[in-house]
Amino acid sequence: MLAYTDDLVLSGGRVPDGTFAVLKKHLSDEEILEFTYVTALYDLHAVISKALRLEYDDVEERIVEVAAPGGASADVMGMVDRKD
């Protein structure tokens, strides 16, 4: 359902056949219709609110990239892979 939701919202409703086939294994046609409608409705409200600047927390970007400290390694997984 999460993959289906991502496709509805992030891919403009272009759901790959494989995602839809898995969804049909778990939900009836009516349940898929209801889930699609509710998900698309929430997306519609979000788009309208953003377009009309009606968001309660109107901020430029919620996530801000912070620069790494000087001299830091670009290998962020090095400590995980390290075998001491």
C-alpha positions in Angstrom: 0.0 0.0 0.0 2.9 2.3 0.7 4.4 1.7 -2.8 0.9 2.3 -4.3 0.6 5.5 -2.3 4.0 6.7 -3.5 3.0 6.0 -7.1 -0.3 7.9 -6.7 1.3 10.9 -5.2 4.8 11.1 -6.4 4.3 9.6 -9.9 1.0 11.4 -10.7 -0.9 8.1 -10.5 1.3 6.1 -12.8 1.2 2.8 -10.9 3.4 0.0 -12.3 1.6 -3.2 -13.2 3.6 -5.1 -10.6 2.6 -2.8 -7.8 -1.1 -3.0 -8.8 -1.0 -6.8 -9.1 0.4 -7.1 -5.5 -2.3 -4.7 -4.3 -5.0 -6.8 -5.9 -3.8 -9.9 -4.0 -4.7 -8.2 -0.8 -7.6 -5.8 -1.5 -10.9 -6.1 -3.4 -11.7 -3.8 -6.3 -13.9 -1.7 -4.0 -11.2 -1.4 -1.4 -8.7 -0.3 -4.0 -11.1 2.3 -5.3 -11.8 3.7 -1.8 -8.1 3.7 -0.9 -7.2 5.5 -4.2 -10.0 8.0 -3.7 -9.0 8.9 -0.1 -5.3 9.0 -1.0 -5.8 11.2 -4.0 -8.2 13.5 -2.0 -5.5 14.1 0.7 -3.0 14.8 -2.1 -5.5 17.3 -3.7 -5.9 19.1 -0.4 -2.1 19.3 0.1 -1.6 20.7 -3.4 -4.4 23.3 -3.0 -3.2 24.4 0.4 0.3 24.8 -0.9 -0.7 26.6 -4.0 -2.9 29.1 -2.1 -0.4 29.6 0.6 -2.8 28.3 3.2 -0.4 26.0 5.0 -0.3 26.3 8.8 3.4 26.0 8.8 4.4 27.9 5.7 8.2 27.4 5.6 10.5 27.4 2.7 12.0 24.0 3.3 11.5 21.7 6.2 14.8 19.8 5.6 18.0 21.9 5.4 21.2 20.2 4.5 24.0 20.9 6.9 27.6 20.8 5.7 29.9 18.1 7.1 32.6 19.2 9.6 35.9 20.0 8.0 38.1 17.0 7.4 35.2 14.5 7.7 35.3 11.4 5.5 32.8 11.1 2.7 32.6 7.4 3.6 29.6 7.6 5.9 29.3 3.8 6.2 32.9 3.3 7.0 32.3 2.7 10.7 29.6 0.1 9.9 31.8 -1.8 7.5 34.9 -1.6 9.8 35.8 -4.9 11.4 37.8 -4.3 14.6 
